[in-house]
Amino acid sequence: MDVIELMLLLLLLVCGIATCLSRNLLVSLVIFMAYSVMMSIVWVLLEAPDLAITEAAVGAGVSSVLLFLTLKKIRDIRKKVQDEKK
C-alpha cells in the first residue's frame, strides 16, 4: 500500500471515531463532511469515479445540507421552548 492510502485510511478511522465521540453536533457534522470528502478521494484512488462523484454529491453535499437544516430546526425548537419557560 502506498503511504497516501494508509494515511487516508487512518484519517477515515479517526474521523469516524471522532464523529461518534463528539458531544457538539455541529462539530460532528463538520467531521462527517470531512469523512465523506476523504471517502470520495479513496474511491478515486480505487478507480471508481462514479462512486466518488456520488459520495461527494450525496455524502458531503446533500446529506450535510439536510443535517445542517435539521440542526438549525432543533436549535430553533430549543430556543422556542426556553422562551416559553421564561
Phi and psi restraints in degrees (range 20) as a CNS / XPLOR table:
assign (resid 1 and name C) (resid 2 and name N)
       (resid 2 and name CA) (resid 2 and name C) 1.0 -74.8 20.0 2
assign (resid 2 and name N) (resid 2 and name CA)
       (resid 2 and name C) (resid 3 and name N) 1.0 157.0 20.0 2
assign (resid 2 and name C) (resid 3 and name N)
       (resid 3 and name CA) (resid 3 and name C) 1.0 -64.2 20.0 2
assign (resid 3 and name N) (resid 3 and name CA)
       (resid 3 and name C) (resid 4 and name N) 1.0 -39.0 20.0 2
assign (resid 3 and name C) (resid 4 and name N)
       (resid 4 and name CA) (resid 4 and name C) 1.0 -64.0 20.0 2
assign (resid 4 and name N) (resid 4 and name CA)
       (resid 4 and name C) (resid 5 and name N) 1.0 -41.0 20.0 2
assign (resid 4 and name C) (resid 5 and name N)
       (resid 5 and name CA) (resid 5 and name C) 1.0 -65.3 20.0 2
assign (resid 5 and name N) (resid 5 and name CA)
       (resid 5 and name C) (resid 6 and name N) 1.0 -40.5 20.0 2
assign (resid 5 and name C) (resid 6 and name N)
       (resid 6 and name CA) (resid 6 and name C) 1.0 -64.5 20.0 2
assign (resid 6 and name N) (resid 6 and name CA)
       (resid 6 and name C) (resid 7 and name N) 1.0 -40.5 20.0 2
assign (resid 6 and name C) (resid 7 and name N)
       (resid 7 and name CA) (resid 7 and name C) 1.0 -63.6 20.0 2
assign (resid 7 and name N) (resid 7 and name CA)
       (resid 7 and name C) (resid 8 and name N) 1.0 -42.2 20.0 2
assign (resid 7 and name C) (resid 8 and name N)
       (resid 8 and name CA) (resid 8 and name C) 1.0 -63.3 20.0 2
assign (resid 8 and name N) (resid 8 and name CA)
       (resid 8 and name C) (resid 9 and name N) 1.0 -42.6 20.0 2
assign (resid 8 and name C) (resid 9 and name N)
       (resid 9 and name CA) (resid 9 and name C) 1.0 -64.1 20.0 2
assign (resid 9 and name N) (resid 9 and name CA)
       (resid 9 and name C) (resid 10 and name N) 1.0 -39.8 20.0 2
assign (resid 9 and name C) (resid 10 and name N)
       (resid 10 and name CA) (resid 10 and name C) 1.0 -64.8 20.0 2
assign (resid 10 and name N) (resid 10 and name CA)
       (resid 10 and name C) (resid 11 and name N) 1.0 -43.0 20.0 2
assign (resid 10 and name C) (resid 11 and name N)
       (resid 11 and name CA) (resid 11 and name C) 1.0 -64.8 20.0 2
assign (resid 11 and name N) (resid 11 and name CA)
       (resid 11 and name C) (resid 12 and name N) 1.0 -36.8 20.0 2
assign (resid 11 and name C) (resid 12 and name N)
       (resid 12 and name CA) (resid 12 and name C) 1.0 -61.8 20.0 2
assign (resid 12 and name N) (resid 12 and name CA)
       (resid 12 and name C) (resid 13 and name N) 1.0 -43.6 20.0 2
assign (resid 12 and name C) (resid 13 and name N)
       (resid 13 and name CA) (resid 13 and name C) 1.0 -63.7 20.0 2
assign (resid 13 and name N) (resid 13 and name CA)
       (resid 13 and name C) (resid 14 and name N) 1.0 -44.4 20.0 2
assign (resid 13 and name C) (resid 14 and name N)
       (resid 14 and name CA) (resid 14 and name C) 1.0 -63.6 20.0 2
assign (resid 14 and name N) (resid 14 and name CA)
       (resid 14 and name C) (resid 15 and name N) 1.0 -44.1 20.0 2
assign (resid 14 and name C) (resid 15 and name N)
       (resid 15 and name CA) (resid 15 and name C) 1.0 -63.4 20.0 2
assign (resid 15 and name N) (resid 15 and name CA)
       (resid 15 and name C) (resid 16 and name N) 1.0 -41.3 20.0 2
assign (resid 15 and name C) (resid 16 and name N)
       (resid 16 and name CA) (resid 16 and name C) 1.0 -61.9 20.0 2
assign (resid 16 and name N) (resid 16 and name CA)
       (resid 16 and name C) (resid 17 and name N) 1.0 -44.7 20.0 2
assign (resid 16 and name C) (resid 17 and name N)
       (resid 17 and name CA) (resid 17 and name C) 1.0 -68.7 20.0 2
assign (resid 17 and name N) (resid 17 and name CA)
       (resid 17 and name C) (resid 18 and name N) 1.0 -42.2 20.0 2
assign (resid 17 and name C) (resid 18 and name N)
       (resid 18 and name CA) (resid 18 and name C) 1.0 -64.5 20.0 2
assign (resid 18 and name N) (resid 18 and name CA)
       (resid 18 and name C) (resid 19 and name N) 1.0 -36.3 20.0 2
assign (resid 18 and name C) (resid 19 and name N)
       (resid 19 and name CA) (resid 19 and name C) 1.0 -62.3 20.0 2
assign (resid 19 and name N) (resid 19 and name CA)
       (resid 19 and name C) (resid 20 and name N) 1.0 -41.6 20.0 2
assign (resid 19 and name C) (resid 20 and name N)
       (resid 20 and name CA) (resid 20 and name C) 1.0 -72.0 20.0 2
assign (resid 20 and name N) (resid 20 and name CA)
       (resid 20 and name C) (resid 21 and name N) 1.0 -34.0 20.0 2
assign (resid 20 and name C) (resid 21 and name N)
       (resid 21 and name CA) (resid 21 and name C) 1.0 -91.1 20.0 2
assign (resid 21 and name N) (resid 21 and name CA)
       (resid 21 and name C) (resid 22 and name N) 1.0 -13.3 20.0 2
assign (resid 21 and name C) (resid 22 and name N)
       (resid 22 and name CA) (resid 22 and name C) 1.0 -70.0 20.0 2
assign (resid 22 and name N) (resid 22 and name CA)
       (resid 22 and name C) (resid 23 and name N) 1.0 136.8 20.0 2
assign (resid 22 and name C) (resid 23 and name N)
       (resid 23 and name CA) (resid 23 and name C) 1.0 -88.9 20.0 2
assign (resid 23 and name N) (resid 23 and name CA)
       (resid 23 and name C) (resid 24 and name N) 1.0 -21.5 20.0 2
assign (resid 23 and name C) (resid 24 and name N)
       (resid 24 and name CA) (resid 24 and name C) 1.0 -90.3 20.0 2
assign (resid 24 and name N) (resid 24 and name CA)
       (resid 24 and name C) (resid 25 and name N) 1.0 122.6 20.0 2
assign (resid 24 and name C) (resid 25 and name N)
       (resid 25 and name CA) (resid 25 and name C) 1.0 -65.7 20.0 2
assign (resid 25 and name N) (resid 25 and name CA)
       (resid 25 and name C) (resid 26 and name N) 1.0 -36.6 20.0 2
assign (resid 25 and name C) (resid 26 and name N)
       (resid 26 and name CA) (resid 26 and name C) 1.0 -65.8 20.0 2
assign (resid 26 and name N) (resid 26 and name CA)
       (resid 26 and name C) (resid 27 and name N) 1.0 -41.1 20.0 2
assign (resid 26 and name C) (resid 27 and name N)
       (resid 27 and name CA) (resid 27 and name C) 1.0 -63.9 20.0 2
assign (resid 27 and name N) (resid 27 and name CA)
       (resid 27 and name C) (resid 28 and name N) 1.0 -42.3 20.0 2
assign (resid 27 and name C) (resid 28 and name N)
       (resid 28 and name CA) (resid 28 and name C) 1.0 -60.2 20.0 2
assign (resid 28 and name N) (resid 28 and name CA)
       (resid 28 and name C) (resid 29 and name N) 1.0 -39.2 20.0 2
assign (resid 28 and name C) (resid 29 and name N)
       (resid 29 and name CA) (resid 29 and name C) 1.0 -67.2 20.0 2
assign (resid 29 and name N) (resid 29 and name CA)
       (resid 29 and name C) (resid 30 and name N) 1.0 -41.6 20.0 2
assign (resid 29 and name C) (resid 30 and name N)
       (resid 30 and name CA) (resid 30 and name C) 1.0 -66.0 20.0 2
assign (resid 30 and name N) (resid 30 and name CA)
       (resid 30 and name C) (resid 31 and name N) 1.0 -40.0 20.0 2
assign (resid 30 and name C) (resid 31 and name N)
       (resid 31 and name CA) (resid 31 and name C) 1.0 -65.6 20.0 2
assign (resid 31 and name N) (resid 31 and name CA)
       (resid 31 and name C) (resid 32 and name N) 1.0 -38.6 20.0 2
assign (resid 31 and name C) (resid 32 and name N)
       (resid 32 and name CA) (resid 32 and name C) 1.0 -61.3 20.0 2
assign (resid 32 and name N) (resid 32 and name CA)
       (resid 32 and name C) (resid 33 and name N) 1.0 -40.1 20.0 2
assign (resid 32 and name C) (resid 33 and name N)
       (resid 33 and name CA) (resid 33 and name C) 1.0 -63.5 20.0 2
assign (resid 33 and name N) (resid 33 and name CA)
       (resid 33 and name C) (resid 34 and name N) 1.0 -42.2 20.0 2
assign (resid 33 and name C) (resid 34 and name N)
       (resid 34 and name CA) (resid 34 and name C) 1.0 -62.8 20.0 2
assign (resid 34 and name N) (resid 34 and name CA)
       (resid 34 and name C) (resid 35 and name N) 1.0 -39.6 20.0 2
assign (resid 34 and name C) (resid 35 and name N)
       (resid 35 and name CA) (resid 35 and name C) 1.0 -59.3 20.0 2
assign (resid 35 and name N) (resid 35 and name CA)
       (resid 35 and name C) (resid 36 and name N) 1.0 -45.0 20.0 2
assign (resid 35 and name C) (resid 36 and name N)
       (resid 36 and name CA) (resid 36 and name C) 1.0 -64.7 20.0 2
assign (resid 36 and name N) (resid 36 and name CA)
       (resid 36 and name C) (resid 37 and name N) 1.0 -39.8 20.0 2
assign (resid 36 and name C) (resid 37 and name N)
       (resid 37 and name CA) (resid 37 and name C) 1.0 -65.4 20.0 2
assign (resid 37 and name N) (resid 37 and name CA)
       (resid 37 and name C) (resid 38 and name N) 1.0 -43.7 20.0 2
assign (resid 37 and name C) (resid 38 and name N)
       (resid 38 and name CA) (resid 38 and name C) 1.0 -65.2 20.0 2
assign (resid 38 and name N) (resid 38 and name CA)
       (resid 38 and name C) (resid 39 and name N) 1.0 -36.1 20.0 2
assign (resid 38 and name C) (resid 39 and name N)
       (resid 39 and name CA) (resid 39 and name C) 1.0 -65.7 20.0 2
assign (resid 39 and name N) (resid 39 and name CA)
       (resid 39 and name C) (resid 40 and name N) 1.0 -36.1 20.0 2
assign (resid 39 and name C) (resid 40 and name N)
       (resid 40 and name CA) (resid 40 and name C) 1.0 -67.9 20.0 2
assign (resid 40 and name N) (resid 40 and name CA)
       (resid 40 and name C) (resid 41 and name N) 1.0 -33.3 20.0 2
assign (resid 40 and name C) (resid 41 and name N)
       (resid 41 and name CA) (resid 41 and name C) 1.0 -66.3 20.0 2
assign (resid 41 and name N) (resid 41 and name CA)
       (resid 41 and name C) (resid 42 and name N) 1.0 -39.4 20.0 2
assign (resid 41 and name C) (resid 42 and name N)
       (resid 42 and name CA) (resid 42 and name C) 1.0 -61.8 20.0 2
assign (resid 42 and name N) (resid 42 and name CA)
       (resid 42 and name C) (resid 43 and name N) 1.0 -41.3 20.0 2
assign (resid 42 and name C) (resid 43 and name N)
       (resid 43 and name CA) (resid 43 and name C) 1.0 -63.1 20.0 2
assign (resid 43 and name N) (resid 43 and name CA)
       (resid 43 and name C) (resid 44 and name N) 1.0 -36.7 20.0 2
assign (resid 43 and name C) (resid 44 and name N)
       (resid 44 and name CA) (resid 44 and name C) 1.0 -64.9 20.0 2
assign (resid 44 and name N) (resid 44 and name CA)
       (resid 44 and name C) (resid 45 and name N) 1.0 -43.3 20.0 2
assign (resid 44 and name C) (resid 45 and name N)
       (resid 45 and name CA) (resid 45 and name C) 1.0 -63.8 20.0 2
assign (resid 45 and name N) (resid 45 and name CA)
       (resid 45 and name C) (resid 46 and name N) 1.0 -30.4 20.0 2
assign (resid 45 and name C) (resid 46 and name N)
       (resid 46 and name CA) (resid 46 and name C) 1.0 -84.9 20.0 2
assign (resid 46 and name N) (resid 46 and name CA)
       (resid 46 and name C) (resid 47 and name N) 1.0 8.4 20.0 2
assign (resid 46 and name C) (resid 47 and name N)
       (resid 47 and name CA) (resid 47 and name C) 1.0 60.1 20.0 2
assign (resid 47 and name N) (resid 47 and name CA)
       (resid 47 and name C) (resid 48 and name N) 1.0 45.8 20.0 2
assign (resid 47 and name C) (resid 48 and name N)
       (resid 48 and name CA) (resid 48 and name C) 1.0 -126.9 20.0 2
assign (resid 48 and name N) (resid 48 and name CA)
       (resid 48 and name C) (resid 49 and name N) 1.0 73.2 20.0 2
assign (resid 48 and name C) (resid 49 and name N)
       (resid 49 and name CA) (resid 49 and name C) 1.0 -65.1 20.0 2
assign (resid 49 and name N) (resid 49 and name CA)
       (resid 49 and name C) (resid 50 and name N) 1.0 -29.5 20.0 2
assign (resid 49 and name C) (resid 50 and name N)
       (resid 50 and name CA) (resid 50 and name C) 1.0 -64.4 20.0 2
assign (resid 50 and name N) (resid 50 and name CA)
       (resid 50 and name C) (resid 51 and name N) 1.0 -41.5 20.0 2
assign (resid 50 and name C) (resid 51 and name N)
       (resid 51 and name CA) (resid 51 and name C) 1.0 -69.2 20.0 2
assign (resid 51 and name N) (resid 51 and name CA)
       (resid 51 and name C) (resid 52 and name N) 1.0 -34.6 20.0 2
assign (resid 51 and name C) (resid 52 and name N)
       (resid 52 and name CA) (resid 52 and name C) 1.0 -64.1 20.0 2
assign (resid 52 and name N) (resid 52 and name CA)
       (resid 52 and name C) (resid 53 and name N) 1.0 -44.0 20.0 2
assign (resid 52 and name C) (resid 53 and name N)
       (resid 53 and name CA) (resid 53 and name C) 1.0 -65.3 20.0 2
assign (resid 53 and name N) (resid 53 and name CA)
       (resid 53 and name C) (resid 54 and name N) 1.0 -41.9 20.0 2
assign (resid 53 and name C) (resid 54 and name N)
       (resid 54 and name CA) (resid 54 and name C) 1.0 -64.2 20.0 2
assign (resid 54 and name N) (resid 54 and name CA)
       (resid 54 and name C) (resid 55 and name N) 1.0 -43.6 20.0 2
assign (resid 54 and name C) (resid 55 and name N)
       (resid 55 and name CA) (resid 55 and name C) 1.0 -63.0 20.0 2
assign (resid 55 and name N) (resid 55 and name CA)
       (resid 55 and name C) (resid 56 and name N) 1.0 -42.2 20.0 2
assign (resid 55 and name C) (resid 56 and name N)
       (resid 56 and name CA) (resid 56 and name C) 1.0 -67.0 20.0 2
assign (resid 56 and name N) (resid 56 and name CA)
       (resid 56 and name C) (resid 57 and name N) 1.0 -41.5 20.0 2
assign (resid 56 and name C) (resid 57 and name N)
       (resid 57 and name CA) (resid 57 and name C) 1.0 -73.2 20.0 2
assign (resid 57 and name N) (resid 57 and name CA)
       (resid 57 and name C) (resid 58 and name N) 1.0 -47.8 20.0 2
assign (resid 57 and name C) (resid 58 and name N)
       (resid 58 and name CA) (resid 58 and name C) 1.0 -85.1 20.0 2
assign (resid 58 and name N) (resid 58 and name CA)
       (resid 58 and name C) (resid 59 and name N) 1.0 -49.0 20.0 2
assign (resid 58 and name C) (resid 59 and name N)
       (resid 59 and name CA) (resid 59 and name C) 1.0 -68.1 20.0 2
assign (resid 59 and name N) (resid 59 and name CA)
       (resid 59 and name C) (resid 60 and name N) 1.0 -53.2 20.0 2
assign (resid 59 and name C) (resid 60 and name N)
       (resid 60 and name CA) (resid 60 and name C) 1.0 -88.7 20.0 2
assign (resid 60 and name N) (resid 60 and name CA)
       (resid 60 and name C) (resid 61 and name N) 1.0 -20.2 20.0 2
assign (resid 60 and name C) (resid 61 and name N)
       (resid 61 and name CA) (resid 61 and name C) 1.0 -97.0 20.0 2
assign (resid 61 and name N) (resid 61 and name CA)
       (resid 61 and name C) (resid 62 and name N) 1.0 -81.8 20.0 2
assign (resid 61 and name C) (resid 62 and name N)
       (resid 62 and name CA) (resid 62 and name C) 1.0 -63.7 20.0 2
assign (resid 62 and name N) (resid 62 and name CA)
       (resid 62 and name C) (resid 63 and name N) 1.0 -47.8 20.0 2
assign (resid 62 and name C) (resid 63 and name N)
       (resid 63 and name CA) (resid 63 and name C) 1.0 -61.0 20.0 2
assign (resid 63 and name N) (resid 63 and name CA)
       (resid 63 and name C) (resid 64 and name N) 1.0 -41.4 20.0 2
assign (resid 63 and name C) (resid 64 and name N)
       (resid 64 and name CA) (resid 64 and name C) 1.0 -65.5 20.0 2
assign (resid 64 and name N) (resid 64 and name CA)
       (resid 64 and name C) (resid 65 and name N) 1.0 -41.0 20.0 2
assign (resid 64 and name C) (resid 65 and name N)
       (resid 65 and name CA) (resid 65 and name C) 1.0 -63.4 20.0 2
assign (resid 65 and name N) (resid 65 and name CA)
       (resid 65 and name C) (resid 66 and name N) 1.0 -44.0 20.0 2
assign (resid 65 and name C) (resid 66 and name N)
       (resid 66 and name CA) (resid 66 and name C) 1.0 -64.0 20.0 2
assign (resid 66 and name N) (resid 66 and name CA)
       (resid 66 and name C) (resid 67 and name N) 1.0 -39.2 20.0 2
assign (resid 66 and name C) (resid 67 and name N)
       (resid 67 and name CA) (resid 67 and name C) 1.0 -69.0 20.0 2
assign (resid 67 and name N) (resid 67 and name CA)
       (resid 67 and name C) (resid 68 and name N) 1.0 -37.1 20.0 2
assign (resid 67 and name C) (resid 68 and name N)
       (resid 68 and name CA) (resid 68 and name C) 1.0 -61.3 20.0 2
assign (resid 68 and name N) (resid 68 and name CA)
       (resid 68 and name C) (resid 69 and name N) 1.0 -45.1 20.0 2
assign (resid 68 and name C) (resid 69 and name N)
       (resid 69 and name CA) (resid 69 and name C) 1.0 -63.4 20.0 2
assign (resid 69 and name N) (resid 69 and name CA)
       (resid 69 and name C) (resid 70 and name N) 1.0 -39.8 20.0 2
assign (resid 69 and name C) (resid 70 and name N)
       (resid 70 and name CA) (resid 70 and name C) 1.0 -63.9 20.0 2
assign (resid 70 and name N) (resid 70 and name CA)
       (resid 70 and name C) (resid 71 and name N) 1.0 -42.4 20.0 2
assign (resid 70 and name C) (resid 71 and name N)
       (resid 71 and name CA) (resid 71 and name C) 1.0 -62.6 20.0 2
assign (resid 71 and name N) (resid 71 and name CA)
       (resid 71 and name C) (resid 72 and name N) 1.0 -39.3 20.0 2
assign (resid 71 and name C) (resid 72 and name N)
       (resid 72 and name CA) (resid 72 and name C) 1.0 -63.9 20.0 2
assign (resid 72 and name N) (resid 72 and name CA)
       (resid 72 and name C) (resid 73 and name N) 1.0 -42.8 20.0 2
assign (resid 72 and name C) (resid 73 and name N)
       (resid 73 and name CA) (resid 73 and name C) 1.0 -63.3 20.0 2
assign (resid 73 and name N) (resid 73 and name CA)
       (resid 73 and name C) (resid 74 and name N) 1.0 -41.0 20.0 2
assign (resid 73 and name C) (resid 74 and name N)
       (resid 74 and name CA) (resid 74 and name C) 1.0 -61.6 20.0 2
assign (resid 74 and name N) (resid 74 and name CA)
       (resid 74 and name C) (resid 75 and name N) 1.0 -44.4 20.0 2
assign (resid 74 and name C) (resid 75 and name N)
       (resid 75 and name CA) (resid 75 and name C) 1.0 -66.8 20.0 2
assign (resid 75 and name N) (resid 75 and name CA)
       (resid 75 and name C) (resid 76 and name N) 1.0 -36.7 20.0 2
assign (resid 75 and name C) (resid 76 and name N)
       (resid 76 and name CA) (resid 76 and name C) 1.0 -64.4 20.0 2
assign (resid 76 and name N) (resid 76 and name CA)
       (resid 76 and name C) (resid 77 and name N) 1.0 -40.9 20.0 2
assign (resid 76 and name C) (resid 77 and name N)
       (resid 77 and name CA) (resid 77 and name C) 1.0 -65.5 20.0 2
assign (resid 77 and name N) (resid 77 and name CA)
       (resid 77 and name C) (resid 78 and name N) 1.0 -43.7 20.0 2
assign (resid 77 and name C) (resid 78 and name N)
       (resid 78 and name CA) (resid 78 and name C) 1.0 -61.0 20.0 2
assign (resid 78 and name N) (resid 78 and name CA)
       (resid 78 and name C) (resid 79 and name N) 1.0 -42.3 20.0 2
assign (resid 78 and name C) (resid 79 and name N)
       (resid 79 and name CA) (resid 79 and name C) 1.0 -63.8 20.0 2
assign (resid 79 and name N) (resid 79 and name CA)
       (resid 79 and name C) (resid 80 and name N) 1.0 -41.8 20.0 2
assign (resid 79 and name C) (resid 80 and name N)
       (resid 80 and name CA) (resid 80 and name C) 1.0 -64.1 20.0 2
assign (resid 80 and name N) (resid 80 and name CA)
       (resid 80 and name C) (resid 81 and name N) 1.0 -41.1 20.0 2
assign (resid 80 and name C) (resid 81 and name N)
       (resid 81 and name CA) (resid 81 and name C) 1.0 -66.2 20.0 2
assign (resid 81 and name N) (resid 81 and name CA)
       (resid 81 and name C) (resid 82 and name N) 1.0 -40.4 20.0 2
assign (resid 81 and name C) (resid 82 and name N)
       (resid 82 and name CA) (resid 82 and name C) 1.0 -66.0 20.0 2
assign (resid 82 and name N) (resid 82 and name CA)
       (resid 82 and name C) (resid 83 and name N) 1.0 -37.9 20.0 2
assign (resid 82 and name C) (resid 83 and name N)
       (resid 83 and name CA) (resid 83 and name C) 1.0 -65.8 20.0 2
assign (resid 83 and name N) (resid 83 and name CA)
       (resid 83 and name C) (resid 84 and name N) 1.0 -36.5 20.0 2
assign (resid 83 and name C) (resid 84 and name N)
       (resid 84 and name CA) (resid 84 and name C) 1.0 -70.3 20.0 2
assign (resid 84 and name N) (resid 84 and name CA)
       (resid 84 and name C) (resid 85 and name N) 1.0 -29.2 20.0 2
assign (resid 84 and name C) (resid 85 and name N)
       (resid 85 and name CA) (resid 85 and name C) 1.0 -72.5 20.0 2
assign (resid 85 and name N) (resid 85 and name CA)
       (resid 85 and name C) (resid 86 and name N) 1.0 -25.9 20.0 2
